[in-house]
C-alpha cells in the first residue's frame, strides 16, 4: 500500500498552484495583450498572485472562478477595489444578499459585460452625433 504524507501532499498542491499561475499568466498575455504588455513576467506574476489571494478572500476557490476574477481584474486595471469608478464591482462581490461567491462573481461578470456593451454603444452614438 502506498502512503502519501502530508508534506508530500503539500508539495503536490504547491506544484499544482504554480502550474495554475503559469496558466493564468499565459492566458492574460494571450487575451489581454494591451493591458499587460508593459508588465514583465515578475510583475505580472505578482499581480496574479495577489489577485488569486483576493479571490480566495472573497470565497472564490475553483479555477474557473479564479480565472474569471483575474480577467475582471485585468480588464479593470487591476485596482477595481480602490478605484471609485469601479466601486460598484466590489459591491457585487460582497453582496450579503447572495450567499454563493460563485453566484456573486457570475452576477458581476454579467453586469460588467452589460456595462461594456452599453459603453461601446454610447461611444458609437456620440461619434454619429459628432460629440
ABEGO torsion letter per residue (X at the ends): XBBBBAAAAAAAAAAAAAAAAAAAAAAAAAABAAAAAABBAAAAAAAAAAAAAAAAAAGBABAAAAAAAAAAAAAAGGAAAABAAAAAAAAAAABAABABAAAAAAAAAAAAAAAAAAAAAAAAAAAAAGX
